[in-house]
Structures are given as C-alpha cells and as structure tokens.
Amino acid sequence: MQRTLESFLRALRAVDVRVSPAEAIDAHQAVRLVGYADRETLKDALCAATAKTADEVVRFETCFETFFRRDEFKPGKAPPPKPDASPSQGGQASESALGQMLMENDAAALSQAMEEAAERAGVADIRLSSQRRLLTRRMLDEMGLKDLEAFIARLQQAGDPQGAALAQRLTERRQALFDEANSYVERQHDLYAGESSQRLREQILADERLTGLDGHEIGTMQTLVRRMAKRLAARYSHQQRRSKRGKLDVRRTLRRSMVHGGVPFDIVWKHETIEKPKIVAICDVSGSVAAAARFLLLFLYSLHEVVERLDAFAFSNRLVAVGDILEDEQVEGAIAAVLARIGMRSTDYGQAWEDFCALHLDQLDRHTTVIILGDARSNYVNPRIDLMRQIHKRARAVIWLNPEPESFWSRGDSEMERYRRFCHVAKTCNTLNELERIIDDVLRTYLPR
C-alpha cells in the first residue's frame, strides 16, 4: 500500500498541492494509524497532513475523490452481459486468461488486472492528452488483449456455430473492456497530466506573438505576465535584502581583532548600495502596437516592489501621462480604458516627442531608464530626431522595443534606423519571453558590478 500512497502524493503535487518530505512522512504515519478501511477517516487524516491553505484543501478533495474513485467494472455501470448459450463456452474461453475473466464477468479480477497492467505500461507517467490512446492500447496489451484477439480470430475462422457465438460474445465484451480502459486512462490523465498540460500551454503562449493573440488568450497571458513579473521581483528583492545585510569584510575584521589577541570581537560588514530603478515607459498604442503595449505596462506595474519610480505615457498622435490612471485602478481595466481613450489612431511620433519634451523632459536624469515601445512608423511626418537626441542625452539609457522584425525597420514609413542611433538598446520584442529577458536586463544594470 506504500506505493499507492506515494502515487497519491505525486498526484497531489501535480495539482499544485505542495507536499514536502516532512509532510510525506506525516502522511505515511497517518495512514499507518488510520488504515484504508474507513474512507472518510483516511481522507481527513491525509488532508490534515498535506493541505495547508483553503485552496489546497479544495484541490486535495478533488484529487482524493478522483484518485480513489475506482469505478471501473462497477456493477450497473455497463449493460449486463447476455447469458452464455452453453456452459462449455466458458471452458473454451480459458485459452485466453483475459477472455476467461470477461466471460465470467469477474469485476474484481478485471479491476486488479487493469491496475497491474497500468503499472507495467507506465500509465501514471502520462503527460500529454495525445498519449491517452497509446497508453490505453499498451495497457490492454499488458492485460492480454493480443492473445484474446488471436483467440477470437481462431474461433471465427473455425466455422463452428458454437465457436462463432462465443467469438461474438467475446467481441462485445472486448468493446466494453475498451470503454473501461479509456475511462481509467482518462482518470490518470486528470490526476497526473492536468498541471503539465497547463504548463505546456503557457510555454507555447510565452512564445506567441503579442500582436497576434486571440481574445480568449488575453486572460491567460495576463496571468502569465504577473507570474513572470513576480519571479523577477522576487529575484531582485532578494538581492536588495542581501545588499542591506552586507558581506563579511574579512580583512578589516582580522585587522581589528589584532588588539584582542586575534579574537574577532568586532565584526566588520561591507555594504553595497543597490539603486532601485527609475523607469519612464513611453508606449505607442496605435492599432498595430496596442496589444504589446498592454503587456509591457502590465509587466512594469507588476514590478512595483523593485522599481522606485515608474512614469508611464501613451500616445497615438498626442502623448498623455497614464500613470495616475494605472495607479488608481486595477491595471488590466485601466489599460483597457487608456486604449479606448487614446489608442487605435494614426501615429505621429514627432508630435509625441514634442509633447514629452515640453512637459516631462525634466523627469529624466542619469538614474532613469527610458523604455519606448513602438514600431517607429510615423506616417511620413517629421520624426523630430532632434528631440530624440535630447532624450538620449538626459537619460541613463534609452531602450527601444519594436514589435516588428528588424528586417522591416528600413521599409516604408519606418524611422527606426534613424531613431536607433539614439538608443542604447534597440531590439525586436513581440513575445512574453523576449519582454521578460529585456526587463531582466534593465533591472540587472542597476545591480553593483
């Protein structure tokens, strides 16, 4: 029974119930005390040993009911088998062990044989939905399906009416066996593959083009953005805390210990100052770039723990400050309101730089990183390269993220090649993974070298 409990703990971890080694030992001790006889007592004992939050209790209960359901071959689930035409048919079916169990309708033996076959076939290792059919067939082969099919074929070829009747009954029960096997593998998929399938979908979404997302993917992407931002924030918060704590200054500690006969009474710590980033985000929210701007702003505002100051601006033809809107409301709703108010219009980069330099240029200093998100397509109006030069001179760094591939930067009305001279970094950015790498690089520039 130890293997059963270990499989259950693995299923719990697959549904994001964290079970530490110490909690696993507690679960084993709890099972040793209460046993498997009383289902509700077992459930309560395991829940107390493993689930730590209300959400985990909900996931535990769902996982427990699925894992211990065991309703394959349950009486009443499938239509009752027809009575055998002759007692001798049961004896003929003994040439196939599986056929014998099917003819006798032995639910307990079939259920046990399926559990053992599933273990040999590795059904619990299922990770993807596409593996279900393969694993079902592999499990049935382990139960002896090939022998049963060969036996049915021999009966059909023999030309004996009694044998033909037996072959017909075995064929019907083989189909019922397929249904039970499909149900069993589906249950294993729900237990072990749900979380991995979700992770795989998120990995694929992280490499999807931000400007080509379907509406139903927006919610999942926002969840993914918040998770990426939380991961980055945790990493840099840890470095900031470690910087405040300091490092042992061995040389100065040893030097001071000389007056105490070499005993280090006076410990000296070295402290490094980590500067918190100041970021100015300027986003083109015209039709072609609005989707990418949504995720950049959401990403940056999810980093509030590690960013000292964040000023956000959006423009199509005129530039407006959107920081107050984003701080006062939920970020997702606020971004949608910003896009509805000033987005989806023709772009005028020259006018946007005029607005920014006239009202907000004083916000830039040698501690501020400017992140510009846009395709640099100015509709053939004056791009005001001179104002871009002023921004470059005042800022610590200017980073331009362009959703278009680099081969498009010199085509049509794109001014990207001219703006590029005044950028410290100019990169294509049209996926969440690219966005995470670039934000990570920006934060890293503020760490001591």
C-alpha positions as CSV (number, residue, x, y, z in Angstrom):
1,M,0.0,0.0,0.0
2,Q,3.0,2.3,0.3
3,R,3.2,2.6,-3.5
4,T,-0.5,3.6,-3.5
5,L,0.2,6.4,-1.1
6,E,3.3,7.6,-3.0
7,S,1.3,7.7,-6.2
8,F,-1.4,9.8,-4.4
9,L,1.2,12.2,-3.1
10,R,2.6,12.6,-6.6
11,A,-1.0,13.3,-7.9
12,L,-1.3,16.0,-5.1
13,R,1.9,17.6,-6.3
14,A,0.7,17.5,-9.9
15,V,-2.4,19.6,-8.9
16,D,-0.1,22.1,-7.1
17,V,-0.6,20.9,-3.5
18,R,3.0,21.3,-2.2
19,V,3.9,18.2,-0.2
20,S,7.3,18.5,1.5
21,P,9.3,15.4,2.5
22,A,8.3,16.0,6.2
23,E,4.7,16.2,5.2
24,A,5.0,13.0,3.2
25,I,6.4,11.2,6.3
26,D,3.4,12.6,8.3
27,A,1.1,11.3,5.7
28,H,2.6,7.8,5.9
29,Q,2.3,7.8,9.7
30,A,-1.3,9.0,9.5
31,V,-2.1,6.1,7.1
32,R,-0.4,3.6,9.4
33,L,-2.6,4.8,12.2
34,V,-6.0,5.0,10.5
35,G,-5.6,2.5,7.7
36,Y,-7.6,2.3,4.4
37,A,-10.8,0.8,5.8
38,D,-12.7,4.0,6.6
39,R,-12.6,6.2,3.6
40,E,-13.7,9.5,5.3
41,T,-11.2,9.0,8.2
42,L,-8.4,8.3,5.7
43,K,-9.4,11.5,3.7
44,D,-9.4,13.7,6.8
45,A,-6.1,12.3,8.0
46,L,-4.3,12.8,4.7
47,C,-5.9,16.3,4.3
48,A,-4.6,17.3,7.8
49,A,-1.1,16.1,6.9
50,T,-0.7,17.7,3.5
51,A,-3.1,20.6,2.7
52,K,-2.1,23.9,4.3
53,T,-4.5,26.5,2.8
54,A,-8.1,26.7,1.9
55,D,-7.2,26.5,-1.8
56,E,-5.1,23.4,-1.2
57,V,-8.0,21.8,0.7
58,V,-10.3,22.2,-2.3
59,R,-7.6,20.8,-4.6
60,F,-6.9,17.9,-2.2
61,E,-10.6,16.9,-2.0
62,T,-10.9,16.9,-5.8
63,C,-7.7,14.9,-6.2
64,F,-8.7,12.4,-3.4
65,E,-12.1,11.7,-5.0
66,T,-10.5,11.2,-8.4
67,F,-7.7,9.0,-7.2
68,F,-9.7,6.7,-5.0
69,R,-12.8,6.5,-7.3
70,R,-12.1,3.0,-8.7
71,D,-15.4,2.7,-10.5
72,E,-14.1,0.6,-13.4
73,F,-16.2,-2.6,-13.9
74,K,-18.6,-1.4,-11.3
75,P,-21.9,-3.3,-11.4
76,G,-24.6,-1.3,-13.1
77,K,-22.2,0.9,-15.0
78,A,-22.3,-1.2,-18.1
79,P,-25.2,-3.2,-19.5
80,P,-25.4,-6.7,-18.0
81,P,-23.8,-9.4,-20.2
82,K,-26.0,-11.8,-22.0
83,P,-26.2,-15.3,-20.5
84,D,-23.9,-17.9,-22.2
85,A,-25.5,-20.1,-24.7
86,S,-23.6,-23.1,-23.4
87,P,-21.6,-23.9,-20.2
88,S,-18.9,-25.3,-22.4
89,Q,-18.2,-21.8,-23.8
90,G,-16.7,-20.7,-20.5
91,G,-14.3,-23.6,-20.7
92,Q,-13.4,-22.8,-24.3
93,A,-12.6,-19.2,-23.3
94,S,-10.0,-20.4,-20.8
95,E,-7.5,-20.5,-23.7
96,S,-7.2,-16.7,-23.0
97,A,-6.9,-15.6,-19.4
98,L,-8.5,-12.2,-20.3
99,G,-11.3,-14.0,-22.2
100,Q,-12.0,-16.2,-19.2
101,M,-12.3,-13.1,-16.9
102,L,-14.6,-11.4,-19.4
103,M,-16.8,-14.5,-19.9
104,E,-17.1,-14.9,-16.1
105,N,-17.7,-11.1,-15.7
106,D,-15.3,-11.1,-12.8
107,A,-15.2,-7.4,-11.9
108,A,-12.7,-7.7,-9.1
109,A,-10.2,-9.8,-11.1
110,L,-10.6,-7.5,-14.1
111,S,-10.1,-4.4,-12.0
112,Q,-7.0,-5.8,-10.3
113,A,-5.6,-7.0,-13.7
114,M,-6.1,-3.5,-15.1
115,E,-4.3,-1.8,-12.2
116,E,-1.3,-4.2,-12.6
117,A,-1.2,-3.7,-16.3
118,A,-1.4,0.1,-15.9
119,E,1.6,0.0,-13.7
120,R,3.6,-2.1,-16.1
121,A,2.6,0.2,-19.0
122,G,3.5,3.3,-17.1
123,V,0.1,4.9,-17.4
124,A,0.8,7.1,-14.4
125,D,3.6,8.8,-16.4
126,I,1.1,10.3,-18.8
127,R,2.0,14.0,-19.5
128,L,0.0,14.9,-22.6
129,S,-3.6,14.4,-23.9
130,S,-2.2,12.9,-27.1
131,Q,-0.7,10.0,-25.1
132,R,-4.1,8.7,-24.0
133,R,-4.8,6.4,-26.9
134,L,-1.3,5.0,-27.0
135,L,-1.3,4.2,-23.3
136,T,-4.8,2.7,-23.4
137,R,-3.6,0.2,-26.1
138,R,-0.4,-0.5,-24.2
139,M,-2.3,-1.2,-21.0
140,L,-4.7,-3.5,-22.8
141,D,-1.8,-5.4,-24.4
142,E,-0.4,-5.9,-20.9
143,M,-3.7,-7.4,-19.9
144,G,-3.5,-9.9,-22.7
145,L,-5.5,-8.3,-25.4
146,K,-3.4,-9.7,-28.2
147,D,-4.0,-13.3,-27.0
148,L,-7.7,-12.6,-26.8
149,E,-7.9,-11.1,-30.3
150,A,-5.9,-14.1,-31.7
151,F,-8.3,-16.4,-29.9
152,I,-11.4,-14.6,-31.4
153,A,-9.8,-14.8,-34.8
154,R,-9.3,-18.6,-34.5
155,L,-12.9,-19.0,-33.4
156,Q,-14.2,-17.0,-36.4
157,Q,-12.1,-19.0,-38.8
158,A,-13.1,-22.4,-37.4
159,G,-16.6,-22.3,-39.0
160,D,-18.1,-23.8,-35.9
161,P,-21.5,-22.2,-34.9
162,Q,-20.9,-22.6,-31.2
163,G,-17.4,-21.1,-31.6
164,A,-18.8,-18.2,-33.7
165,A,-21.3,-17.5,-31.0
166,L,-18.5,-17.4,-28.4
167,A,-16.5,-15.1,-30.6
168,Q,-19.4,-12.8,-30.9
169,R,-19.8,-12.5,-27.1
170,L,-16.1,-12.0,-26.6
171,T,-16.1,-9.3,-29.2
172,E,-18.9,-7.5,-27.4
173,R,-17.1,-7.7,-24.0
174,R,-13.8,-6.6,-25.6
175,Q,-15.6,-3.4,-26.6
176,A,-16.8,-2.9,-23.0
177,L,-13.3,-3.5,-21.9
178,F,-12.0,-0.8,-24.2
179,D,-14.6,1.6,-22.7
180,E,-13.4,0.8,-19.2
181,A,-9.7,1.2,-20.2
182,N,-10.4,4.6,-21.8
183,S,-12.2,5.7,-18.6
184,Y,-9.2,4.5,-16.5
185,V,-6.6,6.3,-18.6
186,E,-8.7,9.5,-18.7
187,R,-8.7,9.4,-14.9
188,Q,-5.0,9.1,-14.8
189,H,-4.7,12.0,-17.2
190,D,-6.8,14.1,-14.9
191,L,-4.6,13.2,-11.9
192,Y,-1.1,13.5,-13.4
193,A,-1.3,15.5,-16.6
194,G,-3.6,18.4,-15.9
195,E,-0.8,20.6,-14.5
196,S,1.8,19.6,-17.1
197,S,-0.6,20.3,-19.9
198,Q,-1.2,23.8,-18.4
199,R,2.5,24.4,-18.1
200,L,3.0,23.3,-21.8
201,R,0.2,25.7,-22.9
202,E,1.8,28.6,-21.0
203,Q,5.2,27.8,-22.5
204,I,3.7,27.9,-26.0
205,L,1.8,31.1,-25.2
206,A,5.0,32.8,-23.9
207,D,6.4,32.5,-27.4
208,E,3.3,33.6,-29.2
209,R,3.3,37.0,-31.0
210,L,1.8,39.6,-28.7
211,T,0.3,41.4,-31.7
212,G,-1.5,38.3,-32.9
213,L,-3.3,37.0,-29.8
214,D,-6.9,35.9,-29.8
215,G,-9.3,37.5,-27.4
216,H,-9.7,34.3,-25.3
217,E,-5.9,34.2,-24.7
218,I,-5.7,37.6,-23.2
219,G,-6.7,36.5,-19.7
220,T,-4.2,33.6,-19.7
221,M,-1.4,35.9,-20.9
222,Q,-2.1,38.4,-18.2
223,T,-1.8,35.7,-15.6
224,L,1.5,34.6,-17.2
225,V,2.8,38.2,-17.2
226,R,2.0,38.6,-13.5
227,R,3.8,35.3,-12.7
228,M,6.9,36.4,-14.7
229,A,6.9,39.8,-13.0
230,K,6.6,38.2,-9.6
231,R,9.5,35.9,-10.4
232,L,11.7,38.8,-11.4
233,A,10.6,40.9,-8.4
234,A,11.4,38.0,-6.0
235,R,14.9,37.6,-7.5
236,Y,15.8,41.3,-7.2
237,S,14.1,41.8,-3.8
238,H,16.4,39.0,-2.5
239,Q,19.5,40.8,-3.9
240,Q,18.4,44.1,-2.4
241,R,17.9,42.4,1.0
242,R,21.2,40.7,0.8
243,S,22.8,44.0,-0.1
244,K,21.4,45.7,3.0
245,R,22.6,42.8,5.2
246,G,26.1,43.2,3.8
247,K,29.1,40.8,3.4
248,L,31.7,40.0,5.9
249,D,34.8,42.2,5.5
250,V,37.5,39.6,6.3
251,R,40.5,41.9,6.1
252,R,39.1,44.7,8.3
253,T,37.7,42.2,10.8
254,L,41.1,40.5,11.1
255,R,42.9,43.8,11.4
256,R,40.6,44.9,14.3
257,S,40.9,41.5,16.0
258,M,44.7,42.1,16.4
259,V,44.1,44.3,19.5
260,H,42.2,41.4,21.1
261,G,44.8,38.8,20.6
262,G,43.3,37.6,17.3
263,V,39.8,37.1,18.7
264,P,37.2,38.7,16.3
265,F,35.1,40.7,18.8
266,D,34.4,43.4,16.3
267,I,32.9,42.1,13.1
268,V,33.0,44.4,10.1
269,W,30.5,44.2,7.3
270,K,30.8,45.5,3.7
271,H,27.6,47.1,2.4
272,E,26.8,47.7,-1.3
273,T,24.2,50.2,-2.3
274,I,21.7,48.8,-4.9
275,E,20.0,51.6,-6.7
276,K,16.3,51.0,-7.3
277,P,15.4,51.5,-10.9
278,K,13.6,54.6,-12.2
279,I,11.8,53.9,-15.4
280,V,9.9,56.0,-17.9
281,A,7.7,53.9,-20.2
282,I,6.5,55.6,-23.5
283,C,4.1,53.3,-25.4
284,D,2.7,53.6,-28.9
285,V,-0.9,52.5,-28.5
286,S,-1.9,52.8,-32.2
287,G,-3.7,49.8,-33.7
288,S,-0.6,47.9,-34.7
289,V,1.2,48.0,-31.3
290,A,-1.6,48.4,-28.8
291,A,-1.6,44.7,-27.8
292,A,2.1,44.7,-27.0
293,A,1.8,48.0,-25.0
294,R,-0.9,46.4,-22.8
295,F,1.5,43.6,-21.7
296,L,4.5,45.9,-21.3
297,L,2.6,48.2,-18.9
298,L,1.1,45.3,-17.0
299,F,4.6,43.8,-16.6
300,L,6.2,47.1,-15.4
301,Y,3.3,47.8,-12.9
302,S,3.6,44.3,-11.5
303,L,7.3,45.1,-10.6
304,H,6.3,47.8,-8.1
305,E,8.3,46.1,-5.3
306,V,11.7,46.6,-7.0
307,V,11.1,49.8,-9.1
308,E,11.5,53.1,-7.2
309,R,9.6,55.2,-9.7
310,L,7.6,54.4,-12.8
311,D,6.2,57.0,-15.1
312,A,4.0,55.8,-18.0
313,F,3.0,57.7,-21.1
314,A,0.9,56.6,-24.1
315,F,0.4,58.1,-27.5
316,S,-1.1,57.7,-30.9
317,N,-0.9,61.3,-32.2
318,R,-0.7,63.2,-28.9
319,L,1.1,62.0,-25.8
320,V,-0.6,61.8,-22.4
321,A,0.5,60.6,-18.9
322,V,-1.3,57.5,-17.9
323,G,0.5,56.8,-14.6
324,D,-2.3,58.1,-12.4
325,I,-5.0,56.0,-14.2
326,L,-2.9,52.9,-13.8
327,E,-2.2,53.5,-10.1
328,D,-5.8,54.4,-9.2
329,E,-7.5,51.4,-10.8
330,Q,-6.9,47.8,-11.5
331,V,-4.1,47.6,-14.1
332,E,-6.0,45.4,-16.5
333,G,-9.1,47.6,-16.5
334,A,-7.1,50.8,-16.6
335,I,-5.0,49.7,-19.6
336,A,-8.3,48.9,-21.5
337,A,-9.6,52.4,-20.6
338,V,-6.4,54.0,-21.8
339,L,-6.5,52.1,-25.1
340,A,-10.2,53.1,-25.6
341,R,-9.4,56.7,-24.9
342,I,-6.3,57.4,-27.0
343,G,-5.5,54.2,-28.7
344,M,-6.1,52.8,-32.2
345,R,-5.4,56.1,-34.0
346,S,-2.8,57.1,-36.7
347,T,0.7,57.6,-35.2
348,D,2.7,60.9,-35.0
349,Y,6.0,60.2,-33.3
350,G,7.2,63.8,-33.9
351,Q,4.2,65.2,-32.1
352,A,4.6,62.7,-29.2
353,W,8.2,63.7,-28.7
354,E,7.2,67.4,-28.7
355,D,4.6,66.8,-26.0
356,F,7.0,64.8,-23.9
357,C,9.9,67.2,-24.1
358,A,7.6,70.2,-23.5
359,L,6.1,68.8,-20.3
360,H,8.1,65.9,-18.9
361,L,11.7,66.1,-20.1
362,D,12.7,67.3,-16.6
363,Q,11.8,63.9,-15.2
364,L,14.8,62.4,-16.9
365,D,18.2,62.2,-15.2
366,R,21.2,59.9,-15.1
367,H,19.3,57.4,-13.0
368,T,16.3,57.0,-15.3
369,T,15.9,54.3,-18.0
370,V,13.6,55.2,-20.8
371,I,11.7,52.3,-22.4
372,I,10.0,53.1,-25.7
373,L,7.6,50.5,-27.2
374,G,6.6,51.3,-30.8
375,D,7.0,50.3,-34.4
376,A,8.5,53.8,-35.3
377,R,6.1,54.2,-38.2
378,S,5.4,57.9,-38.3
379,N,3.1,58.1,-41.4
380,Y,5.8,60.3,-43.2
381,V,5.5,63.2,-40.8
382,N,8.6,64.9,-39.3
383,P,10.0,62.3,-36.8
384,R,11.8,65.0,-34.7
385,I,15.1,63.2,-34.5
386,D,16.5,66.3,-32.7
387,L,14.1,65.7,-29.7
388,M,15.1,62.1,-29.6
389,R,18.7,63.2,-29.2
390,Q,17.7,65.3,-26.2
391,I,16.0,62.3,-24.5
392,H,19.1,60.3,-25.2
393,K,21.4,62.9,-23.6
394,R,19.4,63.2,-20.4
395,A,18.6,59.6,-19.7
396,R,20.7,56.8,-18.2
397,A,19.7,54.5,-21.0
398,V,17.2,54.5,-23.9
399,I,15.8,51.1,-24.8
400,W,13.5,50.8,-27.9
401,L,11.3,47.7,-28.2
402,N,9.9,47.2,-31.6
403,P,7.3,44.5,-32.3
404,E,8.3,44.3,-36.0
405,P,11.2,42.1,-37.1
406,E,14.5,44.0,-37.7
407,S,14.2,43.4,-41.5
408,F,11.2,45.7,-41.6
409,W,12.9,48.7,-39.8
410,S,14.1,50.4,-43.0
411,R,10.9,49.8,-45.1
412,G,8.0,52.2,-45.8
413,D,7.4,54.9,-43.3
414,S,9.5,53.3,-40.5
415,E,12.0,55.7,-38.9
416,M,13.6,53.0,-36.8
417,E,17.0,53.2,-38.4
418,R,17.2,57.0,-37.7
419,Y,16.0,56.6,-34.1
420,R,18.3,53.7,-33.5
421,R,21.4,56.0,-33.3
422,F,20.0,57.5,-30.1
423,C,19.1,54.2,-28.4
424,H,21.4,52.3,-26.1
425,V,19.5,49.1,-27.0
426,A,17.0,48.6,-29.9
427,K,15.5,45.1,-30.1
428,T,12.6,43.3,-31.6
429,C,10.2,42.4,-28.8
430,N,7.0,40.6,-29.7
431,T,6.7,37.7,-27.2
432,L,6.5,37.5,-23.5
433,N,9.8,35.6,-23.2
434,E,11.5,38.5,-25.1
435,L,9.8,41.0,-22.9
436,E,10.9,39.2,-19.7
437,R,14.6,39.0,-20.9
438,I,14.7,42.7,-21.7
439,I,13.1,43.8,-18.4
440,D,15.5,41.4,-16.6
441,D,18.5,43.1,-18.4
442,V,17.2,46.6,-17.4
443,L,16.9,45.6,-13.7
444,R,20.4,44.0,-13.9
445,T,22.0,47.2,-14.9
446,Y,21.1,48.7,-11.5
447,L,23.0,46.0,-9.6
448,P,26.5,46.6,-8.5
449,R,29.2,45.0,-10.7
